[in-house]
Amino acid sequence: MGLPVSRGRGALAGLLVFGALAALTGAAAVAQNLDQGKSPAKLFADGCTSCHRSPRGLAKGRFSFTLYLFLREHYSSGSESAWTLASYLASVDAGSGGAKRAAGKPASRAGASPRSAPRPPAPIPGR
């Protein structure tokens, strides 16, 4: 035989259980976007610098939309931050590509046309 439980204690215990369940199911958790309001550079610094030293070259000529889909699927907390980060990476590559091309182009010689015939190789000394 079990111990007799007074009617007041049983009702109180039932009321407490019911109240706890109502409190847990009644208060819905509100999702919070932790990336909201961050600049694109800050998003990169917070999420990407553990593996990548710089944002340069990460877009690698990809379309912004495919980069967005990849980031949304694997690395970002939401659509907005994925699109912000994809746009940032594409702009970094677009901005640095023009400067590299201009710096990497050889200076044109005076009087040489772009379609001039290639020069023959220089003679090898000692032959």
C-alpha positions as MATLAB code, in Angstrom:
seq = 'MGLPVSRGRGALAGLLVFGALAALTGAAAVAQNLDQGKSPAKLFADGCTSCHRSPRGLAKGRFSFTLYLFLREHYSSGSESAWTLASYLASVDAGSGGAKRAAGKPASRAGASPRSAPRPPAPIPGR';
ca = [
       0.000    0.000    0.000;
       1.128    3.454   -0.768;
       1.182    6.413    1.476;
      -2.081    8.306    1.620;
      -1.926   11.578   -0.290;
      -4.154   14.305    0.905;
      -6.555   15.687   -1.592;
      -5.018   19.187   -1.338;
      -1.494   18.051   -2.199;
      -2.612   16.005   -5.214;
      -4.612   18.881   -6.606;
      -1.738   21.271   -6.025;
       0.726   18.938   -7.770;
      -1.624   18.547  -10.739;
      -2.108   22.287  -10.948;
       1.669   22.875  -10.898;
       2.238   20.331  -13.682;
      -0.526   21.860  -15.779;
       0.852   25.370  -15.189;
       4.380   24.329  -16.164;
       3.170   22.712  -19.389;
       1.085   25.749  -20.270;
       4.037   28.056  -19.663;
       6.380   25.963  -21.802;
       4.035   25.563  -24.754;
       2.367   28.960  -24.520;
       5.502   31.084  -24.861;
       6.739   30.672  -28.426;
      10.423   31.236  -28.972;
      11.138   34.156  -31.265;
      13.901   33.547  -33.811;
      16.540   36.227  -33.918;
      18.854   36.910  -36.860;
      22.260   37.508  -35.320;
      23.681   38.765  -38.636;
      21.063   41.488  -39.123;
      22.538   44.959  -39.431;
      26.147   43.794  -39.880;
      28.225   45.209  -42.707;
      29.408   42.781  -45.393;
      33.000   43.104  -44.187;
      31.873   42.261  -40.639;
      29.945   39.213  -41.915;
      33.126   38.031  -43.651;
      35.248   38.715  -40.577;
      32.862   36.848  -38.272;
      32.222   33.806  -40.424;
      34.976   33.330  -42.973;
      38.337   34.429  -41.570;
      38.894   31.186  -39.707;
      39.547   29.560  -43.111;
      40.115   32.470  -45.523;
      42.597   35.288  -44.960;
      41.050   37.579  -47.542;
      37.783   37.874  -49.475;
      39.709   38.153  -52.745;
      39.304   35.312  -55.173;
      36.466   33.603  -53.316;
      33.854   34.519  -55.917;
      36.179   33.237  -58.701;
      34.047   34.637  -61.492;
      30.920   32.796  -60.327;
      27.497   34.255  -60.875;
      26.280   36.091  -57.781;
      23.147   33.949  -57.675;
      25.024   30.622  -57.574;
      27.383   32.021  -54.940;
      24.338   33.156  -52.951;
      22.787   29.669  -53.148;
      26.033   28.064  -51.990;
      26.472   30.464  -49.069;
      22.826   30.148  -48.017;
      23.035   26.366  -48.021;
      26.363   25.993  -46.224;
      27.572   29.102  -44.419;
      25.020   31.800  -43.650;
      22.279   32.135  -41.080;
      19.695   33.345  -43.580;
      18.866   34.528  -47.069;
      19.596   38.182  -46.392;
      23.081   37.592  -44.990;
      23.883   35.106  -47.788;
      22.938   37.659  -50.444;
      24.865   40.432  -48.679;
      27.971   38.262  -48.420;
      27.698   37.038  -52.038;
      27.401   40.609  -53.322;
      30.365   41.665  -51.194;
      32.598   38.842  -52.463;
      31.642   39.552  -56.081;
      32.347   43.274  -55.653;
      35.755   42.596  -54.090;
      36.733   40.400  -57.027;
      35.334   42.861  -59.582;
      37.173   45.764  -57.969;
      40.525   44.004  -57.737;
      40.351   42.345  -61.181;
      40.499   45.580  -63.131;
      43.465   46.870  -61.161;
      45.364   43.607  -61.607;
      44.724   43.542  -65.347;
      45.836   47.127  -65.798;
      48.970   46.541  -63.746;
      49.737   43.227  -65.434;
      49.483   44.543  -69.003;
      52.843   45.251  -70.606;
      53.377   48.800  -71.728;
      52.837   49.141  -75.456;
      55.831   50.080  -77.564;
      55.669   53.152  -79.719;
      54.741   52.285  -83.287;
      53.854   48.676  -82.481;
      50.394   47.606  -83.454;
      48.494   45.026  -81.433;
      48.555   42.693  -84.461;
      52.240   43.000  -85.288;
      54.097   39.782  -86.103;
      55.912   38.089  -83.226;
      59.670   38.477  -83.116;
      61.898   35.489  -83.717;
      63.702   34.148  -80.660;
      67.018   35.717  -79.679;
      70.133   33.759  -80.645;
      71.648   31.531  -77.975;
      75.141   32.739  -76.976;
      77.983   30.320  -77.634;
      76.492   28.560  -80.662;
];
